[in-house]
Amino acid sequence: MDAEKLKAELAALGWTQRYFSERYGCDQDTVSRWCTGKVPVPAHVGEYFRVVRLAAEILRP
């Protein structure tokens, strides 16, 4: 996952960087660095969003 994909995932869910950082358990500054491309987005972040999408699909009425 790259910075643009991360930003797209956050936007699709309506999540702010702060909301995501609180749920994910990391510092908001870290998420900001990922979103700006200053630091590569770790692969496990992509996996997190994959699980979030699957959960939303399963829970959809």
Backbone as XML, in Angstrom:
<?xml version="1.0"?>
<chain id="A" units="angstrom">
  <residue number="1" name="MET">
    <atom name="N" x="0.853" y="-1.169" z="0.000"/>
    <atom name="CA" x="0.000" y="0.000" z="0.000"/>
    <atom name="C" x="0.896" y="1.228" z="0.000"/>
  </residue>
  <residue number="2" name="ASP">
    <atom name="N" x="0.535" y="2.185" z="-0.844"/>
    <atom name="CA" x="1.291" y="3.429" z="-0.866"/>
    <atom name="C" x="0.461" y="4.548" z="-0.217"/>
  </residue>
  <residue number="3" name="ALA">
    <atom name="N" x="1.020" y="5.740" z="-0.177"/>
    <atom name="CA" x="0.372" y="6.871" z="0.488"/>
    <atom name="C" x="-0.982" y="7.192" z="-0.139"/>
  </residue>
  <residue number="4" name="GLU">
    <atom name="N" x="-1.060" y="7.169" z="-1.462"/>
    <atom name="CA" x="-2.318" y="7.495" z="-2.142"/>
    <atom name="C" x="-3.398" y="6.463" z="-1.832"/>
  </residue>
  <residue number="5" name="LYS">
    <atom name="N" x="-3.035" y="5.206" z="-1.791"/>
    <atom name="CA" x="-3.995" y="4.149" z="-1.471"/>
    <atom name="C" x="-4.465" y="4.279" z="-0.020"/>
  </residue>
  <residue number="6" name="LEU">
    <atom name="N" x="-3.562" y="4.615" z="0.876"/>
    <atom name="CA" x="-3.944" y="4.812" z="2.277"/>
    <atom name="C" x="-4.938" y="5.959" z="2.396"/>
  </residue>
  <residue number="7" name="LYS">
    <atom name="N" x="-4.642" y="7.060" z="1.741"/>
    <atom name="CA" x="-5.560" y="8.203" z="1.789"/>
    <atom name="C" x="-6.916" y="7.842" z="1.196"/>
  </residue>
  <residue number="8" name="ALA">
    <atom name="N" x="-6.922" y="7.045" z="0.126"/>
    <atom name="CA" x="-8.172" y="6.615" z="-0.488"/>
    <atom name="C" x="-8.971" y="5.716" z="0.457"/>
  </residue>
  <residue number="9" name="GLU">
    <atom name="N" x="-8.289" y="4.822" z="1.153"/>
    <atom name="CA" x="-8.960" y="3.947" z="2.120"/>
    <atom name="C" x="-9.592" y="4.764" z="3.241"/>
  </residue>
  <residue number="10" name="LEU">
    <atom name="N" x="-8.845" y="5.717" z="3.758"/>
    <atom name="CA" x="-9.371" y="6.568" z="4.832"/>
    <atom name="C" x="-10.593" y="7.345" z="4.349"/>
  </residue>
  <residue number="11" name="ALA">
    <atom name="N" x="-10.503" y="7.910" z="3.155"/>
    <atom name="CA" x="-11.609" y="8.692" z="2.603"/>
    <atom name="C" x="-12.837" y="7.817" z="2.368"/>
  </residue>
  <residue number="12" name="ALA">
    <atom name="N" x="-12.631" y="6.609" z="1.852"/>
    <atom name="CA" x="-13.744" y="5.705" z="1.572"/>
    <atom name="C" x="-14.506" y="5.334" z="2.842"/>
  </residue>
  <residue number="13" name="LEU">
    <atom name="N" x="-13.776" y="5.246" z="3.934"/>
    <atom name="CA" x="-14.396" y="4.908" z="5.217"/>
    <atom name="C" x="-14.888" y="6.132" z="5.978"/>
  </residue>
  <residue number="14" name="GLY">
    <atom name="N" x="-14.499" y="7.313" z="5.507"/>
    <atom name="CA" x="-14.863" y="8.544" z="6.216"/>
    <atom name="C" x="-14.063" y="8.738" z="7.487"/>
  </residue>
  <residue number="15" name="TRP">
    <atom name="N" x="-12.869" y="8.151" z="7.520"/>
    <atom name="CA" x="-12.012" y="8.220" z="8.699"/>
    <atom name="C" x="-10.985" y="9.328" z="8.558"/>
  </residue>
  <residue number="16" name="THR">
    <atom name="N" x="-10.716" y="10.016" z="9.651"/>
    <atom name="CA" x="-9.610" y="10.968" z="9.688"/>
    <atom name="C" x="-8.338" y="10.220" z="10.063"/>
  </residue>
  <residue number="17" name="GLN">
    <atom name="N" x="-7.223" y="10.889" z="9.868"/>
    <atom name="CA" x="-5.949" y="10.292" z="10.296"/>
    <atom name="C" x="-5.977" y="10.039" z="11.798"/>
  </residue>
  <residue number="18" name="ARG">
    <atom name="N" x="-6.549" y="10.960" z="12.532"/>
    <atom name="CA" x="-6.611" y="10.813" z="13.990"/>
    <atom name="C" x="-7.459" y="9.605" z="14.388"/>
  </residue>
  <residue number="19" name="TYR">
    <atom name="N" x="-8.627" y="9.473" z="13.774"/>
    <atom name="CA" x="-9.508" y="8.350" z="14.087"/>
    <atom name="C" x="-8.799" y="7.027" z="13.802"/>
  </residue>
  <residue number="20" name="PHE">
    <atom name="N" x="-8.175" y="6.940" z="12.625"/>
    <atom name="CA" x="-7.454" y="5.721" z="12.277"/>
    <atom name="C" x="-6.325" y="5.447" z="13.263"/>
  </residue>
  <residue number="21" name="SER">
    <atom name="N" x="-5.548" y="6.471" z="13.605"/>
    <atom name="CA" x="-4.416" y="6.257" z="14.513"/>
    <atom name="C" x="-4.888" y="5.762" z="15.876"/>
  </residue>
  <residue number="22" name="GLU">
    <atom name="N" x="-6.026" y="6.268" z="16.341"/>
    <atom name="CA" x="-6.559" y="5.812" z="17.626"/>
    <atom name="C" x="-7.016" y="4.358" z="17.547"/>
  </residue>
  <residue number="23" name="ARG">
    <atom name="N" x="-7.676" y="3.989" z="16.467"/>
    <atom name="CA" x="-8.162" y="2.620" z="16.303"/>
    <atom name="C" x="-7.016" y="1.649" z="16.067"/>
  </residue>
  <residue number="24" name="TYR">
    <atom name="N" x="-6.013" y="2.115" z="15.310"/>
    <atom name="CA" x="-4.904" y="1.246" z="14.936"/>
    <atom name="C" x="-3.871" y="1.131" z="16.046"/>
  </residue>
  <residue number="25" name="GLY">
    <atom name="N" x="-3.851" y="2.135" z="16.931"/>
    <atom name="CA" x="-2.928" y="2.102" z="18.060"/>
    <atom name="C" x="-1.551" y="2.646" z="17.746"/>
  </residue>
  <residue number="26" name="CYS">
    <atom name="N" x="-1.515" y="3.655" z="16.897"/>
    <atom name="CA" x="-0.232" y="4.285" z="16.600"/>
    <atom name="C" x="-0.385" y="5.799" z="16.703"/>
  </residue>
  <residue number="27" name="ASP">
    <atom name="N" x="0.719" y="6.489" z="16.629"/>
    <atom name="CA" x="0.731" y="7.935" z="16.753"/>
    <atom name="C" x="0.179" y="8.586" z="15.489"/>
  </residue>
  <residue number="28" name="GLN">
    <atom name="N" x="-0.581" y="9.649" z="15.650"/>
    <atom name="CA" x="-1.140" y="10.354" z="14.498"/>
    <atom name="C" x="-0.033" y="10.892" z="13.588"/>
  </residue>
  <residue number="29" name="ASP">
    <atom name="N" x="1.080" y="11.291" z="14.153"/>
    <atom name="CA" x="2.198" y="11.774" z="13.333"/>
    <atom name="C" x="2.719" y="10.676" z="12.412"/>
  </residue>
  <residue number="30" name="THR">
    <atom name="N" x="2.681" y="9.447" z="12.881"/>
    <atom name="CA" x="3.099" y="8.321" z="12.046"/>
    <atom name="C" x="2.169" y="8.179" z="10.854"/>
  </residue>
  <residue number="31" name="VAL">
    <atom name="N" x="0.875" y="8.248" z="11.103"/>
    <atom name="CA" x="-0.106" y="8.152" z="10.018"/>
    <atom name="C" x="0.089" y="9.310" z="9.045"/>
  </residue>
  <residue number="32" name="SER">
    <atom name="N" x="0.350" y="10.482" z="9.553"/>
    <atom name="CA" x="0.599" y="11.639" z="8.687"/>
    <atom name="C" x="1.809" y="11.411" z="7.785"/>
  </residue>
  <residue number="33" name="ARG">
    <atom name="N" x="2.865" y="10.850" z="8.347"/>
    <atom name="CA" x="4.066" y="10.571" z="7.543"/>
    <atom name="C" x="3.776" y="9.515" z="6.480"/>
  </residue>
  <residue number="34" name="TRP">
    <atom name="N" x="2.944" y="8.531" z="6.818"/>
    <atom name="CA" x="2.550" y="7.536" z="5.815"/>
    <atom name="C" x="1.757" y="8.203" z="4.692"/>
  </residue>
  <residue number="35" name="CYS">
    <atom name="N" x="0.809" y="9.075" z="5.082"/>
    <atom name="CA" x="-0.068" y="9.712" z="4.096"/>
    <atom name="C" x="0.661" y="10.697" z="3.188"/>
  </residue>
  <residue number="36" name="THR">
    <atom name="N" x="1.721" y="11.276" z="3.663"/>
    <atom name="CA" x="2.478" y="12.212" z="2.836"/>
    <atom name="C" x="3.583" y="11.522" z="2.055"/>
  </residue>
  <residue number="37" name="GLY">
    <atom name="N" x="3.797" y="10.248" z="2.338"/>
    <atom name="CA" x="4.827" y="9.507" z="1.632"/>
    <atom name="C" x="6.226" y="9.716" z="2.198"/>
  </residue>
  <residue number="38" name="LYS">
    <atom name="N" x="6.325" y="10.395" z="3.333"/>
    <atom name="CA" x="7.643" y="10.613" z="3.950"/>
    <atom name="C" x="8.226" y="9.310" z="4.475"/>
  </residue>
  <residue number="39" name="VAL">
    <atom name="N" x="7.329" y="8.401" z="4.863"/>
    <atom name="CA" x="7.723" y="7.084" z="5.373"/>
    <atom name="C" x="6.840" y="6.056" z="4.661"/>
  </residue>
  <residue number="40" name="PRO">
    <atom name="N" x="7.402" y="4.951" z="4.194"/>
    <atom name="CA" x="6.575" y="3.941" z="3.528"/>
    <atom name="C" x="5.500" y="3.381" z="4.458"/>
  </residue>
  <residue number="41" name="VAL">
    <atom name="N" x="4.354" y="3.090" z="3.884"/>
    <atom name="CA" x="3.257" y="2.483" z="4.644"/>
    <atom name="C" x="3.586" y="1.002" z="4.823"/>
  </residue>
  <residue number="42" name="PRO">
    <atom name="N" x="3.636" y="0.520" z="6.062"/>
    <atom name="CA" x="3.931" y="-0.898" z="6.287"/>
    <atom name="C" x="2.858" y="-1.803" z="5.677"/>
  </residue>
  <residue number="43" name="ALA">
    <atom name="N" x="3.255" y="-2.980" z="5.250"/>
    <atom name="CA" x="2.328" y="-3.920" z="4.621"/>
    <atom name="C" x="1.165" y="-4.279" z="5.547"/>
  </residue>
  <residue number="44" name="HIS">
    <atom name="N" x="1.423" y="-4.330" z="6.843"/>
    <atom name="CA" x="0.356" y="-4.726" z="7.759"/>
    <atom name="C" x="-0.783" y="-3.722" z="7.799"/>
  </residue>
  <residue number="45" name="VAL">
    <atom name="N" x="-0.537" y="-2.491" z="7.394"/>
    <atom name="CA" x="-1.612" y="-1.497" z="7.328"/>
    <atom name="C" x="-2.592" y="-1.881" z="6.219"/>
  </residue>
  <residue number="46" name="GLY">
    <atom name="N" x="-2.065" y="-2.329" z="5.101"/>
    <atom name="CA" x="-2.928" y="-2.801" z="4.023"/>
    <atom name="C" x="-3.768" y="-3.984" z="4.450"/>
  </residue>
  <residue number="47" name="GLU">
    <atom name="N" x="-3.171" y="-4.878" z="5.228"/>
    <atom name="CA" x="-3.910" y="-6.031" z="5.741"/>
    <atom name="C" x="-5.014" y="-5.594" z="6.702"/>
  </residue>
  <residue number="48" name="TYR">
    <atom name="N" x="-4.735" y="-4.572" z="7.495"/>
    <atom name="CA" x="-5.737" y="-4.042" z="8.417"/>
    <atom name="C" x="-6.974" y="-3.592" z="7.639"/>
  </residue>
  <residue number="49" name="PHE">
    <atom name="N" x="-6.752" y="-2.836" z="6.565"/>
    <atom name="CA" x="-7.884" y="-2.351" z="5.778"/>
    <atom name="C" x="-8.595" y="-3.492" z="5.056"/>
  </residue>
  <residue number="50" name="ARG">
    <atom name="N" x="-7.871" y="-4.514" z="4.659"/>
    <atom name="CA" x="-8.505" y="-5.672" z="4.037"/>
    <atom name="C" x="-9.480" y="-6.311" z="5.019"/>
  </residue>
  <residue number="51" name="VAL">
    <atom name="N" x="-9.066" y="-6.447" z="6.267"/>
    <atom name="CA" x="-9.930" y="-7.030" z="7.295"/>
    <atom name="C" x="-11.124" y="-6.114" z="7.583"/>
  </residue>
  <residue number="52" name="VAL">
    <atom name="N" x="-10.890" y="-4.814" z="7.627"/>
    <atom name="CA" x="-11.984" y="-3.865" z="7.859"/>
    <atom name="C" x="-13.027" y="-3.984" z="6.745"/>
  </residue>
  <residue number="53" name="ARG">
    <atom name="N" x="-12.572" y="-4.071" z="5.498"/>
    <atom name="CA" x="-13.514" y="-4.205" z="4.371"/>
    <atom name="C" x="-14.283" y="-5.520" z="4.455"/>
  </residue>
  <residue number="54" name="LEU">
    <atom name="N" x="-13.594" y="-6.612" z="4.795"/>
    <atom name="CA" x="-14.269" y="-7.901" z="4.932"/>
    <atom name="C" x="-15.315" y="-7.869" z="6.046"/>
  </residue>
  <residue number="55" name="ALA">
    <atom name="N" x="-14.972" y="-7.269" z="7.164"/>
    <atom name="CA" x="-15.914" y="-7.171" z="8.287"/>
    <atom name="C" x="-17.130" y="-6.355" z="7.875"/>
  </residue>
  <residue number="56" name="ALA">
    <atom name="N" x="-16.914" y="-5.262" z="7.160"/>
    <atom name="CA" x="-18.040" y="-4.432" z="6.715"/>
    <atom name="C" x="-18.939" y="-5.209" z="5.769"/>
  </residue>
  <residue number="57" name="GLU">
    <atom name="N" x="-18.343" y="-6.011" z="4.919"/>
    <atom name="CA" x="-19.119" y="-6.816" z="3.970"/>
    <atom name="C" x="-19.944" y="-7.868" z="4.703"/>
  </residue>
  <residue number="58" name="ILE">
    <atom name="N" x="-19.356" y="-8.503" z="5.685"/>
    <atom name="CA" x="-20.051" y="-9.535" z="6.447"/>
    <atom name="C" x="-21.185" y="-8.928" z="7.264"/>
  </residue>
  <residue number="59" name="LEU">
    <atom name="N" x="-20.961" y="-7.752" z="7.820"/>
    <atom name="CA" x="-21.960" y="-7.130" z="8.702"/>
    <atom name="C" x="-23.021" y="-6.327" z="7.957"/>
  </residue>
  <residue number="60" name="ARG">
    <atom name="N" x="-22.835" y="-6.179" z="6.662"/>
    <atom name="CA" x="-23.805" y="-5.416" z="5.865"/>
    <atom name="C" x="-25.137" y="-6.159" z="5.862"/>
  </residue>
  <residue number="61" name="PRO">
    <atom name="N" x="-26.233" y="-5.432" z="6.140"/>
    <atom name="CA" x="-27.557" y="-6.096" z="6.178"/>
    <atom name="C" x="-28.020" y="-6.554" z="4.798"/>
  </residue>
</chain>
